[in-house]
């Protein structure tokens, strides 16, 4: 039984084409998922930044009121 080299090359080329397509689709899907996660983390980071900024402003404002009340003779608890 003689194996024709053209058939063998064709089958191997088809297998390699299928594998390379599968790898490419997997890499693109992985890249899409990681970029989605990065954007979600960026949004969460912005929200935490807003909360911390608000808390800093509140603490700064609280200490301004406390120092003003102390200078006026009021006790603030």
Secondary structure, DSSP 8 states (H G I E B T S, - for coil): ----HHHHHHHHHHHHHHHHHHHHHHHHHHHHHHHHHHHHHHHHHHHHHHHHHHHHHHHHHHHHHHHHHHHHT----
